[in-house]
Amino acid sequence: MKLEEIERIKELRKEINELPKGYISKKEIGGNIYYYHQWSEDGKKYSKYIPDDQIADLNALITKRQELEIEFKNLKHGTVTSSLYACCLMHKNIEVVDLYIDSNNGLIKTIGLPHELSHLPIGTFDSKNKLNESKLSDWWNNRSIPMSRSGIKEAMETLNISSPQALLVHCRGLSLSDQYWIKQKNSNLKWEDVNYFDNDFSEDVGKILLGSNEKSKNLNLSSPDSTSVGNLKKRWKISNGKRILIKGGSNPFRQEPFNEVVAYFVAKALGIKCVKYSVYFDKDYPYCECEDFINKDEDLVTAYQIMRVDKKTNDESSYSYFVRCSNSLGIKNVKEIIDRMLVLDFIIANEDRHLNNFGFIRNVNDLTFNKEAIIYDNGGSFGFDKITDDILAFNNISTKPFKEDIKEQLKLVSDFSWIDIKQLERVKEIIKSKFEEYESKYLDKKRIAAIADSSNKRIDYLINTIQKRSD
């Protein structure tokens, strides 16, 4: 370590010790808002009331300490000092909490002054409804494209970014699945100025994520594609004013786009609300597309977020835990909604219903869950990654999110009375005929026949289960 670095560490230690620790909390008492400085020292917790005219100065001092602590840590460990992006997490135009983000890698370095914590993302608070900094950081990180996404490493090289989280800063964390975003400190921007529901966005990122390797010094990184989750290649586009999501398929069969369409028609026949997809081909590759089912007054809240609002007890099943967490948020008809999803997943042999591809819709303005849930992301179905001969087997279907076996998960369905047996028989023909419409080098006659036969077996098993349950 250089002499000047050692001297700087000494200076930082002295400056840090002279600045206040902790954070500022906000409490509502008798309809009035009060602010408190809270900190820990020698294993004890302290809290002190702050008059309104002292809040700004104290927050500036606490923020300064946090910035110096980051510099101290980086110097001590021999890392480069990060460039902090000071911003506020917003929910539409409501300030939620101040954040300090490393603009180099897009990670939250420290969390500052809380504002309107009732608007925190679901699952980022603890059991006492207090902000949980670790959960908020996880929520932010999970907002970015996963490193497991097909082609993401090549895309990062083309985009010249160090991590998927780094893209979040460029797009202000904006998404087409909810209304959260980050606003730089001292900025006068409003949600109306920047949201992707009303404003145009660049398709540069999306095209690269879908496989384009054209490099340019003038790439516009402001795009909802920076917050699109999931492992399949996908991108957003605007068509006739509508926000359209495009998704590809995975090698070697690229079957997921066809599955999405067939799953929609199966759901429609059974009266299950499901996102409508259509298929098209580009350069001989199949893709599916659908309209955004979230509007600018809504948040999509995933099961993963819901299952972080409380701790799971030792004697709880994953299913019971999910239902309890959902009920605690005021979500209605949880079991009825999940019944429909599990029946659909059984019929289509969905092996990829993980906690981040189902959930409920929350109203941004009153924070209630009054809109009927909709099922989406059904591509990992119908033996999508299996060789044709293996599709016919009934006992090699692994499932998520509550049970690992498809038959065991079906047992969780609490009520079958809503199902019309005649419609189930009709679903057999729907599956066969819809797949036959997409016969191609990816879906030959033998594979379509295997999909239809295996689906018929599951539907017969479901009918038998329903009849036994009704006896």
TIGU-69119 format. One record per residue (C-alpha): x, y, z; residue number from 1. Coordinates in steps of 0.1 Angstrom, whole numbers, padded with zeros to 4 digits, always signed. Each point is the difference from the previous one (the first is absolute). Layout:
BEGIN
    c1    c2    c3   i
     X     Y     Z NUM
...
***
This chain:
BEGIN
    c1    c2    c3   i
 +0000 +0000 +0000   1
 +0013 +0034 -0009   2
 +0009 +0026 +0026   3
 -0027 +0024 -0012   4
 -0026 -0027 +0002   5
 +0010 -0008 +0036   6
 -0003 +0037 +0009   7
 -0034 +0002 -0017   8
 -0012 -0029 +0020   9
 +0010 +0018 +0032  10
 -0018 +0031 -0011  11
 -0031 -0019 -0010  12
 -0001 -0018 +0034  13
 +0001 +0033 +0018  14
 -0027 +0016 -0022  15
 -0023 -0030 +0002  16
 +0002 +0000 +0038  17
 -0011 +0037 +0001  18
 -0031 -0007 -0021  19
 -0033 -0014 +0013  20
 -0008 -0037 -0004  21
 -0033 -0017 -0008  22
 -0029 +0012 -0020  23
 -0032 +0021 +0002  24
 -0033 -0017 +0005  25
 -0035 +0013 -0004  26
 -0029 -0008 +0023  27
 -0037 +0010 -0001  28
 -0014 +0007 +0034  29
 -0036 +0013 +0005  30
 -0001 +0010 -0037  31
 +0032 +0020 +0002  32
 +0034 -0008 -0015  33
 +0031 -0001 +0022  34
 +0036 -0006 -0009  35
 +0026 -0018 +0021  36
 +0037 -0005 -0002  37
 +0007 -0037 +0007  38
 +0034 -0016 +0005  39
 +0018 -0028 +0019  40
 +0030 +0005 +0022  41
 +0018 -0026 +0022  42
 -0027 -0025 -0006  43
 -0028 +0024 +0011  44
 -0026 +0016 -0022  45
 -0008 +0037 +0003  46
 -0028 +0022 -0014  47
 -0003 +0038 +0001  48
 -0027 +0022 -0012  49
 +0010 +0025 -0028  50
 -0018 +0033 -0005  51
 -0011 +0006 -0036  52
 +0025 +0028 -0005  53
 +0029 -0023 +0008  54
 -0009 -0030 -0022  55
 +0018 +0012 -0032  56
 +0033 +0009 +0018  57
 +0001 -0033 +0019  58
 -0008 -0020 -0031  59
 +0028 +0018 -0018  60
 +0025 -0010 +0028  61
 -0012 -0036 +0001  62
 +0003 -0002 -0038  63
 +0035 +0014 +0001  64
 +0010 -0026 +0026  65
 -0013 -0028 -0022  66
 +0019 +0013 -0030  67
 +0032 +0003 +0020  68
 -0005 -0035 +0014  69
 -0002 -0014 -0035  70
 +0032 +0019 -0010  71
 +0017 -0013 +0032  72
 -0010 -0036 -0007  73
 +0012 +0002 -0036  74
 +0033 +0014 +0009  75
 +0006 -0025 +0028  76
 -0008 -0029 -0023  77
 +0019 +0015 -0029  78
 -0030 +0004 -0023  79
 -0008 +0030 -0022  80
 -0023 +0026 +0017  81
 -0035 -0003 -0016  82
 -0019 +0028 -0015  83
 -0032 +0005 +0020  84
 -0032 +0008 -0018  85
 -0022 +0018 +0026  86
 -0036 -0006 -0008  87
 -0035 -0007 +0015  88
 -0020 -0031 -0006  89
 -0033 +0012 -0013  90
 -0035 -0016 -0004  91
 -0014 +0021 -0027  92
 +0005 +0035 +0015  93
 +0001 -0012 +0036  94
 +0035 +0001 +0016  95
 +0005 -0033 +0018  96
 +0037 -0001 +0013  97
 +0033 +0016 -0009  98
 +0026 -0023 -0017  99
 +0037 +0003 -0007 100
 +0009 -0023 -0029 101
 +0035 -0008 -0014 102
 -0004 +0012 -0036 103
 +0028 -0024 -0011 104
 -0018 -0032 +0009 105
 -0035 +0012 +0007 106
 -0001 -0014 +0036 107
 -0015 +0018 +0030 108
 +0028 +0011 +0022 109
 -0020 +0016 +0027 110
 -0036 +0010 +0009 111
 -0008 +0035 +0012 112
 -0029 +0019 +0013 113
 -0034 -0018 -0001 114
 -0030 +0018 -0013 115
 -0033 -0018 -0007 116
 +0008 -0035 +0011 117
 -0036 -0012 -0006 118
 +0009 +0001 -0037 119
 +0030 -0023 +0004 120
 +0001 -0030 -0025 121
 -0018 -0030 +0015 122
 +0025 -0022 +0018 123
 +0025 +0026 +0009 124
 -0012 +0006 +0036 125
 +0003 -0022 +0030 126
 -0027 -0015 +0022 127
 -0003 +0033 +0019 128
 -0006 +0019 -0032 129
 +0034 +0016 +0002 130
 +0023 +0005 -0030 131
 +0023 -0030 -0004 132
 +0031 +0013 -0018 133
 +0012 -0035 -0011 134
 -0034 -0008 -0015 135
 -0001 +0033 -0018 136
 +0034 -0006 -0015 137
 -0011 -0035 -0011 138
 -0031 +0015 -0016 139
 +0021 +0024 -0019 140
 +0025 -0026 -0012 141
 -0028 -0024 -0010 142
 -0015 +0029 -0021 143
 +0029 -0005 -0025 144
 +0005 -0025 -0028 145
 +0012 -0033 +0016 146
 +0035 -0012 -0009 147
 -0017 -0033 -0010 148
 -0017 +0017 -0029 149
 +0010 -0016 -0033 150
 +0026 +0023 -0018 151
 +0003 +0025 +0029 152
 +0038 -0002 +0002 153
 +0003 +0009 -0037 154
 -0026 +0027 +0004 155
 +0019 +0016 +0029 156
 +0032 +0001 -0021 157
 -0019 +0017 -0029 158
 -0016 +0025 +0024 159
 +0033 +0005 +0018 160
 -0014 -0005 +0035 161
 +0015 -0018 +0029 162
 -0032 -0015 +0014 163
 -0037 -0002 -0008 164
 -0007 +0022 +0031 165
 +0021 +0027 -0017 166
 -0027 +0003 -0026 167
 -0026 +0009 +0027 168
 +0016 +0034 +0005 169
 -0001 +0008 -0037 170
 -0038 -0007 -0002 171
 -0007 +0015 +0035 172
 -0012 -0034 +0011 173
 -0032 +0005 -0020 174
 -0020 -0031 -0009 175
 -0032 -0009 -0019 176
 -0010 -0023 +0029 177
 -0003 +0026 +0027 178
 +0003 +0037 +0008 179
 +0033 +0002 +0019 180
 +0030 +0020 -0012 181
 +0029 +0020 +0013 182
 +0002 +0038 -0002 183
 +0034 +0017 +0004 184
 +0003 +0024 +0029 185
 -0009 +0036 -0008 186
 -0017 -0011 -0032 187
 -0034 +0015 -0010 188
 -0011 -0029 -0021 189
 -0034 -0015 +0006 190
 -0013 -0035 -0007 191
 -0021 +0014 -0028 192
 +0032 +0011 -0017 193
 +0018 -0033 +0000 194
 -0023 -0030 +0003 195
 +0000 -0025 -0028 196
 -0038 -0004 +0000 197
 -0004 +0035 -0015 198
 +0034 +0008 -0014 199
 +0020 -0015 -0028 200
 +0031 -0021 +0008 201
 +0030 -0012 -0018 202
 +0000 -0035 -0016 203
 +0039 -0001 -0001 204
 +0003 -0022 +0032 205
 -0028 -0023 -0010 206
 +0014 -0007 -0035 207
 +0034 -0008 +0015 208
 -0016 -0023 +0026 209
 -0018 -0018 -0028 210
 +0032 -0007 -0018 211
 +0011 +0030 -0020 212
 +0038 +0006 +0004 213
 +0001 +0034 -0017 214
 +0023 +0022 +0020 215
 -0004 +0038 +0001 216
 +0013 +0028 +0021 217
 -0035 +0016 +0000 218
 -0020 -0027 +0016 219
 -0030 +0013 +0020 220
 -0003 -0021 +0032 221
 -0033 +0015 +0012 222
 -0022 -0031 -0004 223
 -0024 -0022 +0019 224
 +0021 -0030 -0012 225
 +0025 +0009 +0027 226
 -0026 -0012 +0026 227
 -0014 -0030 -0018 228
 +0005 -0031 +0020 229
 +0001 -0037 -0011 230
 +0025 -0022 -0017 231
 -0014 +0001 -0036 232
 +0011 +0026 -0025 233
 -0027 +0028 -0001 234
 -0005 +0036 -0007 235
 -0027 +0027 +0000 236
 -0012 +0020 -0030 237
 -0027 +0026 -0007 238
 -0026 -0009 -0026 239
 -0030 +0023 -0008 240
 +0005 +0015 +0034 241
 -0001 -0033 +0019 242
 +0029 -0014 +0020 243
 +0008 -0035 -0014 244
 +0022 -0026 +0016 245
 +0019 -0023 -0024 246
 +0015 -0033 +0013 247
 +0021 -0027 -0017 248
 +0004 -0037 +0007 249
 +0029 -0021 +0014 250
 +0021 -0024 -0019 251
 -0003 -0026 -0014 252
 -0038 -0001 -0005 253
 -0009 +0037 +0004 254
 -0035 -0012 +0010 255
 -0009 +0027 +0026 256
 -0016 +0025 -0024 257
 -0024 -0027 -0013 258
 -0007 -0011 +0036 259
 -0011 +0035 +0010 260
 -0026 +0001 -0027 261
 -0014 -0035 +0007 262
 -0001 +0007 +0038 263
 -0021 +0031 -0007 264
 -0026 -0020 -0019 265
 -0001 -0027 +0026 266
 -0005 +0026 +0027 267
 -0027 +0018 -0020 268
 -0019 -0033 -0005 269
 -0001 -0005 +0038 270
 -0009 +0036 +0009 271
 +0035 +0008 +0014 272
 +0013 +0035 -0005 273
 +0033 -0002 -0019 274
 +0022 +0023 -0021 275
 -0007 -0004 -0037 276
 +0031 -0007 -0022 277
 +0005 -0003 -0037 278
 +0029 -0016 -0020 279
 +0021 +0014 -0028 280
 +0032 -0011 -0017 281
 +0031 +0022 -0005 282
 +0029 -0014 -0020 283
 -0015 -0034 +0003 284
 -0001 +0002 +0039 285
 -0033 +0000 +0019 286
 -0010 +0028 +0024 287
 -0031 +0008 +0019 288
 -0013 +0033 +0010 289
 -0027 +0014 +0023 290
 -0013 +0034 +0012 291
 +0011 +0013 +0033 292
 -0026 -0010 +0025 293
 +0010 +0026 +0026 294
 -0012 +0036 -0004 295
 +0015 +0032 +0014 296
 -0020 -0002 +0032 297
 +0011 -0035 +0009 298
 +0029 -0021 +0014 299
 +0005 -0036 -0007 300
 +0010 -0016 +0034 301
 +0016 -0034 -0004 302
 -0004 -0030 +0023 303
 +0037 +0005 +0009 304
 -0007 +0034 +0014 305
 -0032 -0012 +0018 306
 +0019 -0028 +0017 307
 +0024 +0025 +0015 308
 -0025 +0019 +0021 309
 +0003 -0024 +0029 310
 +0021 -0030 +0011 311
 -0010 -0035 -0007 312
 -0006 -0021 +0031 313
 +0015 -0035 +0003 314
 -0033 -0018 -0002 315
 -0013 +0019 -0031 316
 -0001 -0013 -0035 317
 +0011 +0023 -0028 318
 -0036 +0001 -0012 319
 -0014 +0010 +0034 320
 +0027 +0025 +0005 321
 -0008 +0017 -0033 322
 -0037 +0001 +0008 323
 +0006 +0015 +0034 324
 +0023 +0027 -0014 325
 -0025 +0008 -0027 326
 -0028 +0003 +0024 327
 +0021 +0023 +0022 328
 +0002 +0024 -0029 329
 -0038 +0000 -0005 330
 +0001 -0020 -0031 331
 -0034 -0017 -0006 332
 -0010 -0034 -0013 333
 +0036 -0012 +0001 334
 -0008 -0037 +0001 335
 -0025 +0003 -0029 336
 +0025 +0018 -0021 337
 +0028 -0025 +0007 338
 -0024 -0029 -0006 339
 -0004 +0012 -0036 340
 +0037 +0005 -0005 341
 +0009 -0035 +0013 342
 -0027 -0017 -0021 343
 +0013 +0019 -0031 344
 +0036 -0009 +0009 345
 -0010 -0037 +0004 346
 -0016 -0001 -0034 347
 +0028 +0017 -0019 348
 +0027 -0017 +0022 349
 +0016 +0033 +0010 350
 +0034 -0007 +0015 351
 +0010 +0036 +0004 352
 -0026 +0017 +0022 353
 +0026 +0016 +0023 354
 -0007 +0027 +0026 355
 +0009 +0028 -0024 356
 -0025 -0009 -0028 357
 -0033 +0002 +0019 358
 -0015 +0025 +0024 359
 -0027 +0026 +0005 360
 -0007 +0035 -0012 361
 +0000 +0030 +0024 362
 -0016 +0034 -0005 363
 +0028 +0026 +0002 364
 -0023 +0027 +0013 365
 -0018 -0017 +0029 366
 +0024 -0030 +0004 367
 -0028 -0025 -0001 368
 -0002 -0034 -0019 369
 -0034 +0003 -0015 370
 +0007 -0010 -0036 371
 -0005 -0036 -0011 372
 +0033 -0018 -0004 373
 +0012 -0011 -0034 374
 +0022 -0030 -0009 375
 +0030 +0007 -0022 376
 +0033 -0016 -0010 377
 -0010 -0035 -0009 378
 +0028 -0009 -0024 379
 +0018 -0026 +0021 380
 -0027 -0026 -0007 381
 -0009 -0029 -0022 382
 +0034 -0016 +0003 383
 +0016 +0031 -0014 384
 +0036 -0012 +0006 385
 -0005 -0038 -0003 386
 +0007 -0023 -0029 387
 -0031 -0012 -0017 388
 +0001 -0035 +0014 389
 +0002 +0013 +0036 390
 -0031 +0023 -0004 391
 -0023 -0031 +0002 392
 +0012 -0009 +0035 393
 -0024 +0011 +0028 394
 +0023 -0004 +0030 395
 +0030 +0021 -0010 396
 -0018 +0034 +0003 397
 +0016 +0021 +0027 398
 -0020 +0030 +0012 399
 +0002 +0033 +0019 400
 -0007 +0020 +0021 401
 -0017 -0020 +0028 402
 +0007 -0037 -0008 403
 +0027 -0017 -0021 404
 -0024 -0026 -0014 405
 -0028 +0009 -0024 406
 -0025 -0024 +0016 407
 +0008 +0011 +0036 408
 -0004 +0037 -0010 409
 -0034 -0008 -0015 410
 -0011 -0012 +0035 411
 +0003 +0036 +0012 412
 -0030 +0010 -0021 413
 -0028 +0007 +0025 414
 -0030 +0001 -0023 415
 -0007 -0014 -0035 416
 -0037 +0010 -0002 417
 +0008 +0028 -0024 418
 +0012 -0025 -0027 419
 -0023 -0012 -0028 420
 +0010 -0036 -0008 421
 -0013 +0005 -0035 422
 +0024 +0029 -0005 423
 +0029 -0022 +0012 424
 -0008 -0025 -0028 425
 -0001 +0029 -0024 426
 +0034 +0012 +0012 427
 +0015 -0033 -0013 428
 -0009 +0011 -0036 429
 +0011 +0036 +0006 430
 +0035 -0011 +0010 431
 +0004 -0023 -0030 432
 -0015 +0024 -0026 433
 +0019 +0031 +0012 434
 +0034 -0017 +0000 435
 -0008 -0014 -0035 436
 -0004 +0037 -0012 437
 +0037 +0005 +0008 438
 +0014 -0032 -0015 439
 +0036 +0008 -0011 440
 +0035 -0011 +0004 441
 -0003 +0008 +0037 442
 -0034 -0019 +0003 443
 -0002 -0030 -0022 444
 -0029 -0024 -0001 445
 +0016 -0025 +0024 446
 +0006 +0026 +0026 447
 -0035 +0015 -0003 448
 -0015 -0035 +0004 449
 +0021 -0006 +0031 450
 -0011 +0033 +0015 451
 -0037 -0008 -0007 452
 +0002 -0035 +0014 453
 +0017 +0010 +0032 454
 -0025 +0029 +0004 455
 -0029 -0024 -0004 456
 +0015 -0022 +0027 457
 +0002 +0029 +0024 458
 -0036 +0011 -0008 459
 -0013 -0035 +0005 460
 +0018 -0001 +0034 461
 -0015 +0034 +0009 462
 -0035 -0011 -0009 463
 +0004 -0031 +0020 464
 +0013 +0021 +0030 465
 -0030 +0023 -0003 466
 -0025 -0028 -0001 467
 +0016 -0017 +0031 468
 +0000 +0032 +0019 469
 -0037 +0005 -0007 470
 -0010 -0035 +0011 471
***
